[in-house]
Amino acid sequence: MNPFEMVVLIVAIVVVGRIMQSRGRFRHRGPEILDVTPRAEDEGETRRLRDEVTQLKQRIQVLERIAVEKENSLAREIDQLRDR
């Protein structure tokens, strides 16, 4: 066996060993990683974020209404100036 083949064989053994080691770790930690059940603190955080989004949507609606009202009032003022 020449040195090049020996190096390739050693690298292949190391790679296979690392793959087996990673698979073993995943099997032991698998349920923890894949656990997607919501926790109590996550539900509280979700509720808080939904309330915040609702408040922000309401604020946007108010700002849109103000912008539209000002636009209409500005148009009315311009029309009144033209009529003079």
MOPAC internal coordinates of N, CA, C and O (Angstrom, degrees):
PM7 1SCF
backbone

  N    0.0000 0     0.00 0     0.00 0    0    0    0
  C    1.4453 1     0.00 0     0.00 0    1    0    0
  C    1.5343 1   107.57 1     0.00 0    2    1    0
  O    1.2310 1   120.64 1   -52.29 1    3    2    1
  N    1.3162 1   116.38 1   127.71 1    3    2    1
  C    1.4567 1   118.99 1  -178.36 1    5    3    2
  C    1.5405 1   109.59 1   -83.78 1    6    5    3
  O    1.2310 1   119.50 1   -12.86 1    7    6    5
  N    1.3172 1   118.56 1   167.14 1    7    6    5
  C    1.4662 1   122.19 1  -175.49 1    9    7    6
  C    1.5371 1   112.94 1   -62.15 1   10    9    7
  O    1.2310 1   120.16 1   144.62 1   11   10    9
  N    1.3334 1   117.31 1   -35.38 1   11   10    9
  C    1.4609 1   119.89 1  -179.56 1   13   11   10
  C    1.5292 1   110.77 1   -63.11 1   14   13   11
  O    1.2310 1   120.34 1   134.98 1   15   14   13
  N    1.3280 1   116.95 1   -45.02 1   15   14   13
  C    1.4591 1   120.70 1   178.48 1   17   15   14
  C    1.5234 1   111.14 1   -63.04 1   18   17   15
  O    1.2310 1   120.82 1   143.49 1   19   18   17
  N    1.3181 1   116.04 1   -36.51 1   19   18   17
  C    1.4571 1   120.34 1   179.74 1   21   19   18
  C    1.5393 1   110.80 1   -65.34 1   22   21   19
  O    1.2310 1   120.13 1   138.27 1   23   22   21
  N    1.3215 1   117.36 1   -41.73 1   23   22   21
  C    1.4643 1   121.63 1   178.94 1   25   23   22
  C    1.5236 1   109.71 1   -64.29 1   26   25   23
  O    1.2310 1   120.19 1   134.71 1   27   26   25
  N    1.3346 1   117.24 1   -45.29 1   27   26   25
  C    1.4665 1   120.88 1   179.23 1   29   27   26
  C    1.5207 1   110.09 1   -61.03 1   30   29   27
  O    1.2310 1   119.83 1   137.88 1   31   30   29
  N    1.3224 1   117.94 1   -42.12 1   31   30   29
  C    1.4512 1   122.12 1   179.32 1   33   31   30
  C    1.5307 1   111.12 1   -63.57 1   34   33   31
  O    1.2310 1   119.82 1   137.85 1   35   34   33
  N    1.3128 1   117.96 1   -42.15 1   35   34   33
  C    1.4677 1   121.54 1   179.14 1   37   35   34
  C    1.5295 1   110.08 1   -64.67 1   38   37   35
  O    1.2310 1   120.23 1   136.07 1   39   38   37
  N    1.3252 1   117.17 1   -43.93 1   39   38   37
  C    1.4657 1   120.93 1   179.33 1   41   39   38
  C    1.5296 1   109.74 1   -62.61 1   42   41   39
  O    1.2310 1   119.93 1   136.60 1   43   42   41
  N    1.3191 1   117.74 1   -43.40 1   43   42   41
  C    1.4630 1   121.20 1   179.34 1   45   43   42
  C    1.5292 1   110.92 1   -62.13 1   46   45   43
  O    1.2310 1   119.84 1   138.48 1   47   46   45
  N    1.3152 1   117.91 1   -41.52 1   47   46   45
  C    1.4623 1   121.39 1   178.95 1   49   47   46
  C    1.5213 1   110.58 1   -63.71 1   50   49   47
  O    1.2310 1   120.22 1   137.44 1   51   50   49
  N    1.3261 1   117.18 1   -42.56 1   51   50   49
  C    1.4637 1   121.32 1   179.80 1   53   51   50
  C    1.5265 1   110.17 1   -64.44 1   54   53   51
  O    1.2310 1   119.96 1   136.29 1   55   54   53
  N    1.3243 1   117.67 1   -43.71 1   55   54   53
  C    1.4646 1   121.48 1  -179.33 1   57   55   54
  C    1.5267 1   110.21 1   -63.59 1   58   57   55
  O    1.2310 1   120.07 1   133.83 1   59   58   57
  N    1.3188 1   117.48 1   -46.17 1   59   58   57
  C    1.4577 1   120.74 1   179.45 1   61   59   58
  C    1.5258 1   109.85 1   -62.41 1   62   61   59
  O    1.2310 1   120.04 1   139.24 1   63   62   61
  N    1.3233 1   117.53 1   -40.76 1   63   62   61
  C    1.4626 1   121.02 1   178.21 1   65   63   62
  C    1.5186 1   112.05 1   -62.31 1   66   65   63
  O    1.2310 1   120.28 1   137.38 1   67   66   65
  N    1.3180 1   117.06 1   -42.62 1   67   66   65
  C    1.4707 1   120.62 1   178.54 1   69   67   66
  C    1.5264 1   111.38 1   -64.91 1   70   69   67
  O    1.2310 1   120.37 1   140.32 1   71   70   69
  N    1.3127 1   116.90 1   -39.68 1   71   70   69
  C    1.4653 1   120.27 1   179.06 1   73   71   70
  C    1.5215 1   109.84 1   -63.68 1   74   73   71
  O    1.2310 1   120.25 1   134.99 1   75   74   73
  N    1.3068 1   117.12 1   -45.01 1   75   74   73
  C    1.4655 1   120.53 1   179.49 1   77   75   74
  C    1.5307 1   110.87 1   -64.38 1   78   77   75
  O    1.2310 1   120.55 1   141.81 1   79   78   77
  N    1.3091 1   116.55 1   -38.19 1   79   78   77
  C    1.4580 1   121.14 1   178.78 1   81   79   78
  C    1.5348 1   110.35 1   -65.16 1   82   81   79
  O    1.2310 1   119.98 1   137.15 1   83   82   81
  N    1.3015 1   117.64 1   -42.85 1   83   82   81
  C    1.4662 1   121.57 1   179.31 1   85   83   82
  C    1.5253 1   111.02 1   -65.48 1   86   85   83
  O    1.2310 1   120.39 1   138.06 1   87   86   85
  N    1.3112 1   116.87 1   -41.94 1   87   86   85
  C    1.4686 1   120.06 1   178.37 1   89   87   86
  C    1.5190 1   110.87 1   -63.21 1   90   89   87
  O    1.2310 1   120.20 1   141.85 1   91   90   89
  N    1.3009 1   117.22 1   -38.15 1   91   90   89
  C    1.4611 1   120.94 1   178.52 1   93   91   90
  C    1.5201 1   111.34 1   -65.53 1   94   93   91
  O    1.2310 1   120.19 1   138.50 1   95   94   93
  N    1.3133 1   117.25 1   -41.50 1   95   94   93
  C    1.4680 1   120.95 1   177.38 1   97   95   94
  C    1.5164 1   110.86 1   -64.20 1   98   97   95
  O    1.2310 1   120.30 1   139.21 1   99   98   97
  N    1.3242 1   117.03 1   -40.79 1   99   98   97
  C    1.4581 1   120.53 1  -178.84 1  101   99   98
  C    1.5219 1   110.67 1   -65.83 1  102  101   99
  O    1.2310 1   120.18 1   141.10 1  103  102  101
  N    1.3082 1   117.26 1   -38.90 1  103  102  101
  C    1.4665 1   120.43 1   179.62 1  105  103  102
  C    1.5162 1   110.79 1   -64.09 1  106  105  103
  O    1.2310 1   120.31 1   142.52 1  107  106  105
  N    1.3119 1   117.02 1   -37.48 1  107  106  105
  C    1.4576 1   119.89 1  -179.65 1  109  107  106
  C    1.5268 1   111.72 1   -75.35 1  110  109  107
  O    1.2310 1   120.30 1   148.72 1  111  110  109
  N    1.3051 1   117.03 1   -31.28 1  111  110  109
  C    1.4568 1   120.70 1  -177.20 1  113  111  110
  C    1.5157 1   112.23 1  -105.44 1  114  113  111
  O    1.2310 1   119.22 1  -178.10 1  115  114  113
  N    1.3043 1   119.09 1     1.90 1  115  114  113
  C    1.4514 1   123.50 1  -175.26 1  117  115  114
  C    1.5138 1   114.93 1   -51.93 1  118  117  115
  O    1.2310 1   119.17 1   125.07 1  119  118  117
  N    1.3315 1   119.19 1   -54.93 1  119  118  117
  C    1.4615 1   118.60 1  -177.35 1  121  119  118
  C    1.5246 1   113.16 1   -61.44 1  122  121  119
  O    1.2310 1   119.82 1   146.64 1  123  122  121
  N    1.3118 1   117.94 1   -33.36 1  123  122  121
  C    1.4618 1   120.46 1   178.69 1  125  123  122
  C    1.5223 1   110.87 1   -66.85 1  126  125  123
  O    1.2310 1   120.81 1   139.62 1  127  126  125
  N    1.3072 1   116.06 1   -40.38 1  127  126  125
  C    1.4622 1   120.20 1  -178.23 1  129  127  126
  C    1.5218 1   110.38 1   -70.46 1  130  129  127
  O    1.2310 1   120.27 1   139.49 1  131  130  129
  N    1.3098 1   117.09 1   -40.51 1  131  130  129
  C    1.4537 1   120.99 1  -174.78 1  133  131  130
  C    1.5263 1   113.43 1   -88.03 1  134  133  131
  O    1.2310 1   119.78 1  -177.83 1  135  134  133
  N    1.3180 1   118.03 1     2.17 1  135  134  133
  C    1.4566 1   121.21 1  -179.43 1  137  135  134
  C    1.5204 1   109.37 1   -73.16 1  138  137  135
  O    1.2310 1   120.44 1   -68.67 1  139  138  137
  N    1.3258 1   116.77 1   111.33 1  139  138  137
  C    1.4602 1   121.54 1  -178.18 1  141  139  138
  C    1.5211 1   111.94 1  -114.24 1  142  141  139
  O    1.2310 1   119.79 1  -165.21 1  143  142  141
  N    1.3051 1   118.00 1    14.79 1  143  142  141
  C    1.4585 1   119.61 1   178.37 1  145  143  142
  C    1.5246 1   108.74 1   -70.30 1  146  145  143
  O    1.2310 1   120.42 1   -46.57 1  147  146  145
  N    1.3194 1   116.81 1   133.43 1  147  146  145
  C    1.4667 1   119.33 1  -178.32 1  149  147  146
  C    1.5231 1   111.43 1   -68.71 1  150  149  147
  O    1.2310 1   121.43 1   -41.54 1  151  150  149
  N    1.3013 1   114.87 1   138.46 1  151  150  149
  C    1.4626 1   120.47 1   176.53 1  153  151  150
  C    1.5214 1   108.77 1   -92.88 1  154  153  151
  O    1.2310 1   120.74 1   -15.28 1  155  154  153
  N    1.3245 1   116.19 1   164.72 1  155  154  153
  C    1.4696 1   120.79 1  -176.88 1  157  155  154
  C    1.5236 1   111.12 1   -59.80 1  158  157  155
  O    1.2310 1   119.80 1   137.44 1  159  158  157
  N    1.3349 1   117.99 1   -42.56 1  159  158  157
  C    1.4652 1   119.86 1  -179.23 1  161  159  158
  C    1.5280 1   110.90 1   -68.79 1  162  161  159
  O    1.2310 1   120.13 1   149.62 1  163  162  161
  N    1.3415 1   117.36 1   -30.38 1  163  162  161
  C    1.4624 1   119.67 1   176.44 1  165  163  162
  C    1.5235 1   110.74 1   -68.25 1  166  165  163
  O    1.2310 1   120.42 1   140.67 1  167  166  165
  N    1.3192 1   116.80 1   -39.33 1  167  166  165
  C    1.4618 1   119.83 1   178.87 1  169  167  166
  C    1.5290 1   110.99 1   -65.06 1  170  169  167
  O    1.2310 1   120.54 1   140.50 1  171  170  169
  N    1.3210 1   116.57 1   -39.50 1  171  170  169
  C    1.4674 1   120.17 1   176.87 1  173  171  170
  C    1.5144 1   111.59 1   -63.74 1  174  173  171
  O    1.2310 1   120.93 1   137.33 1  175  174  173
  N    1.3171 1   115.83 1   -42.67 1  175  174  173
  C    1.4654 1   120.68 1   178.77 1  177  175  174
  C    1.5252 1   110.54 1   -64.89 1  178  177  175
  O    1.2310 1   120.57 1   139.12 1  179  178  177
  N    1.3205 1   116.52 1   -40.88 1  179  178  177
  C    1.4633 1   120.56 1   178.38 1  181  179  178
  C    1.5210 1   110.45 1   -62.67 1  182  181  179
  O    1.2310 1   120.32 1   136.11 1  183  182  181
  N    1.3076 1   117.00 1   -43.89 1  183  182  181
  C    1.4617 1   121.19 1   179.45 1  185  183  182
  C    1.5286 1   110.38 1   -62.25 1  186  185  183
  O    1.2310 1   120.68 1   136.98 1  187  186  185
  N    1.3375 1   116.31 1   -43.02 1  187  186  185
  C    1.4642 1   120.66 1   179.99 1  189  187  186
  C    1.5350 1   110.63 1   -63.45 1  190  189  187
  O    1.2310 1   120.60 1   137.49 1  191  190  189
  N    1.3301 1   116.46 1   -42.51 1  191  190  189
  C    1.4600 1   119.98 1  -179.64 1  193  191  190
  C    1.5305 1   111.47 1   -67.08 1  194  193  191
  O    1.2310 1   120.23 1   143.38 1  195  194  193
  N    1.3284 1   117.16 1   -36.62 1  195  194  193
  C    1.4621 1   119.42 1   177.72 1  197  195  194
  C    1.5266 1   110.63 1   -66.22 1  198  197  195
  O    1.2310 1   120.48 1   139.54 1  199  198  197
  N    1.3308 1   116.70 1   -40.46 1  199  198  197
  C    1.4634 1   119.59 1   176.93 1  201  199  198
  C    1.5259 1   111.11 1   -62.07 1  202  201  199
  O    1.2310 1   121.19 1   139.29 1  203  202  201
  N    1.3226 1   115.33 1   -40.71 1  203  202  201
  C    1.4648 1   119.63 1   179.83 1  205  203  202
  C    1.5260 1   110.91 1   -65.04 1  206  205  203
  O    1.2310 1   120.08 1   138.82 1  207  206  205
  N    1.3213 1   117.45 1   -41.18 1  207  206  205
  C    1.4673 1   120.88 1   178.16 1  209  207  206
  C    1.5239 1   110.08 1   -63.12 1  210  209  207
  O    1.2310 1   120.32 1   138.46 1  211  210  209
  N    1.3365 1   116.99 1   -41.54 1  211  210  209
  C    1.4622 1   120.66 1   178.15 1  213  211  210
  C    1.5256 1   110.82 1   -60.91 1  214  213  211
  O    1.2310 1   120.34 1   135.49 1  215  214  213
  N    1.3275 1   116.95 1   -44.51 1  215  214  213
  C    1.4621 1   120.56 1   178.68 1  217  215  214
  C    1.5226 1   111.03 1   -62.56 1  218  217  215
  O    1.2310 1   120.32 1   138.13 1  219  218  217
  N    1.3257 1   116.99 1   -41.87 1  219  218  217
  C    1.4675 1   120.14 1   179.96 1  221  219  218
  C    1.5269 1   111.35 1   -65.38 1  222  221  219
  O    1.2310 1   120.32 1   142.16 1  223  222  221
  N    1.3325 1   117.00 1   -37.84 1  223  222  221
  C    1.4659 1   119.68 1   177.22 1  225  223  222
  C    1.5228 1   110.46 1   -63.89 1  226  225  223
  O    1.2310 1   120.24 1   139.95 1  227  226  225
  N    1.3338 1   117.16 1   -40.05 1  227  226  225
  C    1.4646 1   120.48 1   178.18 1  229  227  226
  C    1.5232 1   110.77 1   -64.16 1  230  229  227
  O    1.2310 1   120.65 1   139.44 1  231  230  229
  N    1.3218 1   116.36 1   -40.56 1  231  230  229
  C    1.4631 1   119.53 1   178.66 1  233  231  230
  C    1.5217 1   111.22 1   -64.65 1  234  233  231
  O    1.2310 1   120.38 1   141.46 1  235  234  233
  N    1.3210 1   116.89 1   -38.54 1  235  234  233
  C    1.4644 1   120.59 1   178.11 1  237  235  234
  C    1.5175 1   110.20 1   -63.55 1  238  237  235
  O    1.2310 1   120.23 1   138.46 1  239  238  237
  N    1.3290 1   117.17 1   -41.54 1  239  238  237
  C    1.4598 1   120.14 1   178.33 1  241  239  238
  C    1.5245 1   110.94 1   -61.17 1  242  241  239
  O    1.2310 1   120.28 1   138.47 1  243  242  241
  N    1.3276 1   117.07 1   -41.53 1  243  242  241
  C    1.4658 1   120.51 1   178.59 1  245  243  242
  C    1.5195 1   110.09 1   -64.03 1  246  245  243
  O    1.2310 1   120.16 1   135.48 1  247  246  245
  N    1.3285 1   117.31 1   -44.52 1  247  246  245
  C    1.4649 1   120.10 1   179.91 1  249  247  246
  C    1.5254 1   111.51 1   -64.22 1  250  249  247
  O    1.2310 1   120.10 1   141.47 1  251  250  249
  N    1.3269 1   117.41 1   -38.53 1  251  250  249
  C    1.4609 1   120.05 1   177.29 1  253  251  250
  C    1.5202 1   110.61 1   -64.47 1  254  253  251
  O    1.2310 1   120.64 1   138.43 1  255  254  253
  N    1.3255 1   116.38 1   -41.57 1  255  254  253
  C    1.4635 1   119.71 1   179.42 1  257  255  254
  C    1.5296 1   110.24 1   -63.26 1  258  257  255
  O    1.2310 1   120.50 1   137.26 1  259  258  257
  N    1.3355 1   116.66 1   -42.74 1  259  258  257
  C    1.4654 1   120.41 1   179.24 1  261  259  258
  C    1.5241 1   110.51 1   -62.86 1  262  261  259
  O    1.2310 1   120.70 1   137.60 1  263  262  261
  N    1.3302 1   116.27 1   -42.40 1  263  262  261
  C    1.4686 1   119.63 1  -179.55 1  265  263  262
  C    1.5191 1   110.98 1   -63.81 1  266  265  263
  O    1.2310 1   120.18 1   139.42 1  267  266  265
  N    1.3177 1   117.27 1   -40.58 1  267  266  265
  C    1.4660 1   120.56 1  -179.73 1  269  267  266
  C    1.5179 1   110.30 1   -70.04 1  270  269  267
  O    1.2310 1   119.48 1   138.23 1  271  270  269
  N    1.3134 1   118.60 1   -41.77 1  271  270  269
  C    1.4619 1   121.74 1   179.44 1  273  271  270
  C    1.5181 1   110.55 1   -62.14 1  274  273  271
  O    1.2310 1   120.26 1   136.93 1  275  274  273
  N    1.3139 1   117.10 1   -43.07 1  275  274  273
  C    1.4680 1   119.83 1  -179.90 1  277  275  274
  C    1.5197 1   110.25 1   -65.38 1  278  277  275
  O    1.2310 1   120.78 1   142.82 1  279  278  277
  N    1.3271 1   116.10 1   -37.18 1  279  278  277
  C    1.4594 1   119.36 1   179.66 1  281  279  278
  C    1.5211 1   109.81 1   -64.25 1  282  281  279
  O    1.2310 1   120.37 1   136.01 1  283  282  281
  N    1.3168 1   116.91 1   -43.99 1  283  282  281
  C    1.4659 1   120.59 1   179.66 1  285  283  282
  C    1.5256 1   110.97 1   -67.27 1  286  285  283
  O    1.2310 1   119.91 1   138.82 1  287  286  285
  N    1.3255 1   117.78 1   -41.18 1  287  286  285
  C    1.4601 1   119.92 1  -179.79 1  289  287  286
  C    1.5198 1   110.62 1   -66.72 1  290  289  287
  O    1.2310 1   120.02 1   144.18 1  291  290  289
  N    1.3239 1   117.57 1   -35.82 1  291  290  289
  C    1.4567 1   121.24 1   177.53 1  293  291  290
  C    1.5250 1   110.18 1   -65.47 1  294  293  291
  O    1.2310 1   120.79 1   138.42 1  295  294  293
  N    1.3179 1   116.10 1   -41.58 1  295  294  293
  C    1.4707 1   119.41 1   178.29 1  297  295  294
  C    1.5271 1   110.26 1   -63.88 1  298  297  295
  O    1.2310 1   120.47 1   140.24 1  299  298  297
  N    1.3239 1   116.71 1   -39.76 1  299  298  297
  C    1.4715 1   119.79 1   178.35 1  301  299  298
  C    1.5181 1   111.01 1   -64.14 1  302  301  299
  O    1.2310 1   120.09 1   137.51 1  303  302  301
  N    1.3142 1   117.44 1   -42.49 1  303  302  301
  C    1.4638 1   120.48 1   179.93 1  305  303  302
  C    1.5219 1   110.94 1   -63.41 1  306  305  303
  O    1.2310 1   120.50 1   140.36 1  307  306  305
  N    1.3294 1   116.64 1   -39.64 1  307  306  305
  C    1.4653 1   119.65 1   178.12 1  309  307  306
  C    1.5232 1   110.14 1   -64.08 1  310  309  307
  O    1.2310 1   120.55 1   136.61 1  311  310  309
  N    1.3228 1   116.55 1   -43.39 1  311  310  309
  C    1.4690 1   120.07 1   177.72 1  313  311  310
  C    1.5265 1   111.61 1   -61.53 1  314  313  311
  O    1.2310 1   119.85 1   140.46 1  315  314  313
  N    1.3303 1   117.90 1   -39.54 1  315  314  313
  C    1.4574 1   121.17 1   178.82 1  317  315  314
  C    1.5183 1   110.73 1   -65.36 1  318  317  315
  O    1.2310 1   120.08 1   142.36 1  319  318  317
  N    1.3183 1   117.44 1   -37.64 1  319  318  317
  C    1.4627 1   120.08 1   178.33 1  321  319  318
  C    1.5227 1   111.32 1   -67.39 1  322  321  319
  O    1.2310 1   120.42 1   145.02 1  323  322  321
  N    1.3107 1   116.81 1   -34.98 1  323  322  321
  C    1.4646 1   120.40 1   178.59 1  325  323  322
  C    1.5216 1   110.66 1   -66.28 1  326  325  323
  O    1.2310 1   120.74 1   142.17 1  327  326  325
  N    1.3341 1   116.19 1   -37.83 1  327  326  325
  C    1.4626 1   120.75 1  -176.90 1  329  327  326
  C    1.5281 1   111.97 1   -68.92 1  330  329  327
  O    1.2310 1   118.49 1   160.13 1  331  330  329
  N    1.2677 1   120.48 1   -19.87 1  331  330  329
  C    1.4844 1   122.39 1  -178.22 1  333  331  330
  C    1.4602 1   112.86 1   -68.45 1  334  333  331
  O    1.2310 1   120.10 1   180.00 1  335  334  333

